[in-house]
């Protein structure tokens, strides 16, 4: 048996694989190619920044999963996955970023060798790490296979968290609390933005409560003033200015498990529109958290939020939340449910979400968010950090 | 005219677009969909962490490029791209991570409106941000279009750097020098690894020489001991130990332009195998840098390196370098050329590479690397940092 320091018990990996196989059977999938690094890690423990080249986990209805990746990364797999080394398969380096041969060509040969080339093969059609060229290669090389869209198949199995996963997310929560505390301590007019971001990173990786931090799947999003009208700007070297609001959309991360939390800081006396929006958002968050109980749907949570802000004359088109947990760049969400109209997914206890009822206006923005676990009678926020617009005058 | 603080002159963007259009014409491509965030930024200035949802730049043979992305991110485009606002087009939020509709469905409608739906459309078939589902959607929605593989088409235009780009890379070089200096100052047996990584991040973002740092497209890769047999492990919370080597594969980044540089530190007295390998690698780097002159090919550079290490009885299967510059996660390479046998790409002045002749053995590893510009008579390294195995006893 492979001796590695796994992050979860072998029983937990076995349970995850059983869930994934049940979902495969439901969809008539006889072989699953898992290219999403988050899904690869969840099923096997694999952890490494190798997803910039093609790789996957191959899951058949029985036997161990097979890790497939670049030859040089097989050593990383040997250091992190639970499987026997015979189920760690590397491809030659001249397949890397080549215009003449594709790593999925080589994989097709392996699938043929194992007698898996006439199956219904599930592929993650809409994943960053399954390009159009991947599918073309598989179709060309495996003419007897049928391909079935398995986007999100494994992601859905990840929705309800285990006790061990929740513990990792709680550690991530302590980290993001420390990050926000540090931000509020340091921010002041004149401080160049990158100097503050440097401290955010330092705090994120030093960790909290005796637990070190991992890299969040999204970098700090910290726009000020008019830039805060845009949700996804990163940072620059300009100083913070008086009479400007900045939101800090950041996450703590512990062993790839995330706890995002956003807060907004206004330097100076906030204009009335900030205060009015703060009031609406906080009341809306309260209503949404209360609605986030087992049996309710995703759209119920959004409706509770929307009902409140409508009374304040605020509209928000974009979704107000998504599931969170284990993740790799470029997204810390799980890409299954969305808290928005039309999403009738039913909440279950121990699902985990980032409620992000952000308000982006034409020339300013405000984010106050909460990450939570669905508890037996409503949402239980992971963080204990003041839910308000922060003001430093 | 759109008033934004662009990172390069409008003339430079115009020249880039002209190069891309010439390449399109060469390949008979009448419309180009650019999904690689690095290519999007290079052509238009767009910068934001929004590539976790579908987006692209649409480039026709004339007129301004069109930025296409999530509605809420249109504000970020307005803050960063040179185009008029009429060429910034957002899609509704219910297309985000939906199982019922795909952002490329919506784009197809826009292409039809503009009369672009019967063209030969170039798509980046093998890019992280062009999934198999993207192509399926376009094929389904645009039955009169022909699709042509444009993987790397824009990337190739980026190979030769402008003076302004080289200046950004020099600033990134100062940053990575500062990062390595900080590492060597702080590392010692007993220091938990994440504590050192926290300082690496802090130094990277604080920057150097009066210039703040941006986030590198790859996180610090800092494996120790046996873990250093694997190229892409990140970090954990274990302390550094005496009598162990650790390599630090990191990059400085300035406004998305990268300068990677790896060094290895041994805590204690290095075993002979480290010293022998150090000698071979340094001599091999010297030979490779000398071979990296205009007119030589990528494989010439690799051959010069391989010839040296063969004399020391060392073999290395994987490529020993790749082009660098502007990049977004998950890769700081440009994904065009590779320094390896068979790559007959001809070097031109002001191409820029990361020479990474890393040695990963079964239970240890050593990385000493250089990033360089192809100068008129050979490589000119960006960094001025001792090229050696560092030892702290």
Interface residues (C-beta under 8 A of the other chain):
Chain A: X47 X48 X49 X50 X51 X52 X71 X72 X73 X75 X76 X78 X79 X80 X92 X93 X94 X96 X97 X98 X99 X102 X123 X125 X126 X127 X128 X129 X130 X131 X132 X133 X134 X135 X136 X149 X151 X152 X192 X193 X194 X195 X197 X198 X199 X201 X202 X203 X204 X205 X206 X207 X211 X212 X213 X214 X215 X218 X219 X221 X226 X227 X229 X230 X231 X232 X233 X234 X235 X236 X237 X317 X318 X319 X322 X329 X330 X331 X333 X335 X338 X340 X341 X342 X360 X362
Chain B: X47 X48 X49 X50 X51 X52 X71 X72 X73 X75 X76 X78 X79 X80 X92 X93 X94 X96 X97 X98 X99 X102 X123 X125 X126 X127 X128 X129 X130 X131 X132 X133 X134 X135 X136 X149 X151 X152 X192 X193 X194 X195 X197 X198 X199 X201 X202 X203 X204 X205 X206 X207 X211 X212 X213 X214 X215 X218 X219 X221 X226 X227 X229 X230 X231 X232 X233 X234 X235 X236 X237 X317 X318 X319 X322 X329 X330 X331 X333 X335 X338 X340 X341 X342 X360 X362
